[in-house]
Amino acid sequence: MKTIVTDVHLKPGAGRDWDAAMRRRLSAATEQPGWVGGQLLRPAGNEHRRVIVGTWRTRTAWEKWHHDPQFAETRRRLDGLESAPAEHWWHDVVLDVRKATTPPSSGSGSVHAPTITSKAKRPRSGRMR
């Protein structure tokens, strides 16, 4: 898996519109082959910056998404709200730990075991070392 981290600088007052456009983009990305997950982050105390963390099965899947018409539509809107070109950093995912995606039944108070994806080989017992 691959994760791309993107640092974005927004024009003053553009946060709400930019966030709305990015929500549409991330929602559409969930339907793309190779999409794993993503986050939209706002650094604490900095209303004019955003950090996008997107995880994909392959970099090729991410690149194909960039040719999708829905991507191009949001790109035009986002460009007008940004004050500088975004910066990107690619990472190989070594370990991915998340809560299970199945929501607990209402009122159960149950705790779900994390979902762990790793490039490391697991021992035969199934437990990580």
VEXLUMGU-546105 format. One record per atom (N, C-alpha, C, CB): x, y, z. Coordinates in steps of 0.1 Angstrom, whole numbers, padded with zeros to 4 digits, always signed. Atoms other than C-alpha are relative to their C-alpha. Glycine has a CB too. Layout:
XYZ;...
//
This chain:
+0008-0012+0000;+0000+0000+0000;+0009+0012+0000;-0010+0000+0012;-0007-0013+0001;+0010+0036-0006;-0009+0011+0007;+0003+0004-0014;+0007-0011-0006;+0001+0067+0014;+0006+0013-0006;+0000+0000+0015;-0005-0013+0004;+0003+0102+0000;-0005+0011+0010;-0005+0004-0014;+0003-0011-0009;+0004+0132+0024;+0001+0013-0008;+0009+0000+0013;+0000-0013+0008;-0005+0166+0008;-0002+0011+0010;-0011-0001-0011;+0001-0012-0008;+0000+0199+0025;-0005+0012-0009;+0014+0004+0007;+0007-0010+0008;-0023+0227+0013;-0001+0013+0008;-0014-0005-0004;+0001-0013-0006;-0023+0264+0020;-0012+0007-0007;+0013+0009-0002;+0013-0006+0005;-0057+0282+0017;+0000+0015+0000;-0012-0006+0008;+0002-0014-0001;-0067+0317+0009;-0008+0003+0012;-0007+0005-0013;+0008-0004-0012;-0081+0336+0039;-0015-0001-0003;+0004+0014+0004;+0014+0001+0001;-0117+0328+0044;-0005-0012-0009;-0006+0012-0006;+0004+0011+0010;-0117+0298+0019;-0002-0013+0007;+0011-0001-0010;+0000+0013-0006;-0117+0270+0045;-0013-0007-0001;+0002+0002+0014;+0013+0007+0001;-0154+0262+0045;-0003-0005-0014;-0012+0010+0005;+0002+0004+0014;-0157+0261+0007;+0009-0011-0004;+0001+0012-0009;-0010+0009+0004;-0125+0242+0003;-0003-0014+0007;+0014+0004+0005;+0003+0012-0007;-0135+0216+0030;-0012-0007-0007;-0004+0003+0015;+0012+0006+0006;-0169+0211+0013;+0004-0007-0014;-0011+0011-0003;-0004+0006+0012;-0153+0205-0021;+0009-0013+0002;+0009+0010-0008;-0008+0012-0004;-0128+0181-0005;-0008-0011+0005;+0011+0004+0010;+0009+0010-0005;-0156+0162+0012;-0006-0007-0012;-0011+0006+0009;+0006+0006+0012;-0172+0156-0022;+0011-0008-0007;-0005+0011-0010;-0011+0008+0006;-0138+0145-0036;+0003-0013+0007;+0013+0008-0001;-0003+0012-0008;-0131+0121-0008;-0012-0010-0001;+0003+0003+0015;+0011+0009+0001;-0166+0107-0010;+0000-0007-0013;-0014+0008+0001;-0001+0007+0013;-0162+0100-0047;+0012-0009-0001;+0002+0011-0011;-0012+0009+0000;-0127+0085-0041;-0004-0014+0006;+0011+0006+0008;+0003+0012-0007;-0143+0058-0019;-0005-0011-0010;-0011+0002+0010;+0005+0009+0010;-0158+0043-0051;+0011-0004-0010;-0011+0007-0008;-0011+0003+0009;-0124+0041-0069;+0007-0013+0003;+0010+0012+0000;-0008+0012-0002;-0106+0009-0074;+0014+0003+0006;+0003-0008-0013;-0013-0003-0006;-0076+0008-0051;+0000+0009+0012;+0010+0005-0010;+0001-0009-0012;-0089+0033-0025;+0000-0008+0013;-0013+0009-0002;-0001+0006-0014;-0081+0023+0011;-0007+0009+0010;+0014-0004+0004;+0005-0009-0009;-0089+0053+0031;+0006+0014+0000;+0001-0005+0014;-0006-0014+0000;-0082+0090+0038;-0005+0008+0012;-0004+0007-0013;+0004-0009-0010;-0083+0118+0062;+0003+0014-0005;+0009-0002+0013;-0002-0015+0003;-0087+0156+0059;+0003+0006+0014;-0012+0006-0007;-0004-0005-0013;-0068+0173+0087;+0002+0015-0001;+0013-0006+0004;-0003-0014-0002;-0066+0209+0099;+0010+0002+0011;-0013+0009+0002;-0010-0002-0011;-0034+0217+0119;-0006+0009+0011;+0013+0006-0005;+0005-0007-0011;-0044+0229+0153;+0005+0015+0000;+0003-0006+0014;-0004-0014+0000;-0045+0267+0154;+0003+0006-0013;+0011+0002+0009;-0004-0006+0013;-0040+0272+0117;-0012-0002-0010;+0012-0007-0006;+0012+0000+0008;-0073+0279+0098;+0003+0000-0015;-0009+0011+0003;-0004-0001+0014;-0054+0284+0065;+0008-0011-0006;+0007+0013-0002;-0007+0012+0005;-0038+0250+0061;-0009-0012+0002;+0013-0002+0008;+0007+0013+0000;-0051+0215+0054;+0011-0010-0003;-0012-0001-0009;-0008+0011+0003;-0033+0182+0053;-0009-0012-0004;+0010-0004+0012;+0008+0011+0004;-0048+0153+0033;+0009-0012+0000;-0005+0003-0015;-0007+0013-0001;-0037+0117+0040;-0009-0010-0007;+0003-0004+0015;+0008+0009+0008;-0048+0093+0014;+0008-0013-0002;-0003+0005-0014;-0007+0013+0001;-0040+0056+0013;-0007-0008-0011;-0001-0008+0013;+0004+0007+0012;-0042+0035-0019;+0007-0013-0001;+0002+0009-0013;-0007+0013+0002;-0034-0001-0028;+0013+0002-0008;-0009-0010-0007;-0012-0003+0008;-0010+0013-0055;+0000+0014-0004;+0000-0010-0013;-0001-0014+0005;+0003+0046-0067;-0007+0001-0014;+0015+0004-0002;+0007+0000+0013;-0011+0036-0102;-0015+0003+0002;+0002-0013-0007;+0014-0002-0003;-0046+0035-0087;-0003+0015+0003;-0005-0009+0012;+0001-0014-0003;-0041+0070-0073;+0001+0009-0013;+0010+0005+0010;-0002-0007+0013;-0029+0082-0107;-0012-0001-0009;+0013-0005-0007;+0012+0001+0008;-0059+0068-0125;-0012+0008+0005;-0005-0015+0000;+0010-0008-0006;-0082+0086-0101;+0002+0015-0004;+0001-0001+0016;-0002-0014+0004;-0066+0119-0111;-0004+0003-0015;+0015+0003+0001;+0005-0002+0014;-0079+0113-0147;-0016-0001+0000;+0006-0010-0009;+0014+0001-0001;-0115+0108-0135;-0007+0014-0001;-0004-0007+0013;+0007-0013+0001;-0140+0136-0144;-0004+0006+0013;-0012-0002-0009;+0004-0005-0013;-0152+0139-0108;+0012+0007+0007;-0005-0011+0009;-0012-0006-0005;-0116+0146-0098;+0003+0013-0006;+0013-0010-0001;-0003-0012+0007;-0111+0172-0124;-0010+0011+0004;-0001-0002-0016;+0010-0010-0004;-0143+0189-0114;+0004+0007+0013;-0014-0006+0001;-0004-0006-0013;-0132+0194-0078;+0013+0007-0001;+0000-0011+0011;-0013-0007+0002;-0097+0203-0089;-0001+0014-0003;+0009-0008-0010;+0002-0014+0004;-0109+0234-0106;-0005+0009+0012;-0010+0001-0012;+0006-0008-0012;-0129+0245-0075;+0011+0002+0011;-0012-0008+0006;-0010-0001-0010;-0100+0237-0051;+0011+0010-0004;+0005-0013+0003;-0011-0008+0005;-0074+0255-0072;-0003+0015+0003;+0003-0001-0015;+0003-0014-0003;-0093+0288-0068;-0001+0004+0014;-0014+0002-0006;+0000-0003-0015;-0093+0285-0030;+0013-0002+0007;-0010-0010+0006;-0014+0002-0006;-0056+0277-0025;+0009+0012-0003;+0006-0013-0006;-0009-0011+0002;-0030+0303-0020;+0014-0003-0006;+0002+0007+0013;-0013+0005+0005;+0000+0282-0032;-0001-0014-0005;+0011+0001+0011;+0001+0014+0004;+0007+0249-0049;+0002-0009+0011;+0011-0002-0011;-0001+0010-0011;+0003+0219-0027;+0013-0007-0001;-0012-0010-0001;-0012+0009+0000;+0032+0198-0016;-0004-0014+0004;+0011+0006+0011;+0004+0014-0002;+0031+0160-0017;+0012-0008+0004;-0006-0006-0013;-0011+0010-0004;+0051+0132+0000;-0006-0013+0000;+0005+0004+0014;+0004+0013+0001;+0047+0096-0008;+0007-0009+0010;+0003-0006-0014;-0005+0009-0011;+0051+0068+0018;-0004-0014-0004;-0005+0004+0014;+0004+0014+0001;+0052+0030+0016;-0006-0003+0014;+0013-0009-0003;+0007+0003-0013;+0028+0017+0043;+0007-0013+0005;-0015-0002-0002;-0006+0011-0006;+0047-0006+0066;-0010-0007+0009;+0012+0005+0008;+0010+0005-0009;+0019-0010+0091;-0012+0009+0001;+0006-0002+0015;+0013-0008+0000;-0018+0001+0091;-0009-0006+0010;-0007+0000-0015;+0009+0005-0011;-0038-0002+0123;-0012+0009+0001;+0008+0000+0014;+0012-0007-0001;-0074+0008+0124;-0010-0008+0007;-0006+0004-0015;+0011+0007-0006;-0105-0001+0143;-0008-0007-0011;-0010+0010+0008;+0008+0007+0010;-0128-0026+0126;-0010+0009-0006;-0007-0012+0007;+0009-0009+0007;-0151-0010+0101;-0015-0003+0003;+0002-0001-0015;+0014+0003-0003;-0183-0027+0114;-0003+0008+0013;-0002-0015+0002;+0003-0008-0012;-0200-0003+0138;-0006-0010+0011;-0010+0011-0003;+0006+0009-0010;-0210-0018+0172;-0015+0001+0000;+0006+0004+0014;+0014-0001+0000;-0246-0026+0177;-0004+0010+0011;-0007-0014+0003;+0003-0011-0009;-0264+0002+0196;-0001-0005+0014;-0014+0006-0004;+0000+0003-0014;-0259+0001+0233;+0008-0012+0004;-0014-0002+0004;-0007+0012-0004;-0236-0029+0233;+0013+0004+0007;+0004-0008-0013;-0013-0004-0006;-0205-0009+0244;+0011-0009-0003;-0003+0000+0015;-0011+0009+0004;-0184-0035+0227;+0012+0007-0006;-0005-0011-0009;-0012-0005+0005;-0148-0029+0218;+0004-0009-0011;+0011+0002+0011;-0004+0008+0011;-0136-0040+0184;+0015-0001-0001;-0005+0006-0013;-0014+0002+0002;-0102-0055+0178;+0005+0009-0012;+0004-0015-0002;-0005-0008+0012;-0080-0033+0154;+0002-0009-0012;+0013+0007+0004;-0004+0006+0012;-0075-0042+0118;+0014+0003-0003;-0010+0004-0012;-0015-0003+0002;-0038-0046+0111;+0004-0005-0014;+0008-0006+0011;-0005+0003+0013;-0023-0046+0077;+0015+0002+0000;-0007+0007-0012;-0015-0001-0001;+0015-0052+0075;+0006-0007-0012;+0005-0005+0013;-0008+0007+0010;+0041-0060+0049;+0008-0011+0006;+0009+0010-0007;-0008+0010-0007;+0059-0081+0075;-0008-0013+0000;+0003+0005+0014;+0007+0013-0001;+0052-0118+0075;-0003-0003+0014;+0010-0011-0006;+0004+0003-0013;+0033-0130+0104;+0004-0014+0004;-0016+0001+0001;-0004+0013-0004;+0044-0160+0125;-0012-0010-0003;+0004+0000+0015;+0011+0009+0003;+0024-0192+0119;-0011+0000+0010;+0006-0014+0000;+0010-0001-0011;+0005-0187+0152;-0010+0011-0003;+0006+0001+0013;+0009-0011+0003;-0011-0156+0136;+0002+0012+0008;-0014-0005+0001;-0002-0012-0009;+0002-0133+0163;+0013+0007-0006;+0003-0004+0015;-0012-0008+0004;+0026-0105+0155;+0011+0000+0011;-0004+0015-0003;-0011+0000-0009;+0060-0105+0171;+0004+0014+0004;+0012-0007-0005;
//
